[in-house]
């Protein structure tokens, strides 16, 4: 039997700084965030983020470091 948490669907979301989070799939996204593509259970979404978000620095910080480094 599925638990309530496993039945809930979440979306992986990303902002303009390429920071990731999860958001309940049935809710409107907050301003500044867009769906990344994956929808699934909380664990599936968090596992996906763990695989793809390997540099936790915001995009603007990464770009500044690359320009000066």
Beta strands, then each sheet from edge to edge (+ up, - down):
strand 1: 10-15
strand 2: 20-24
strand 3: 33-40
sheet 1: 2+ 1- 3+
end
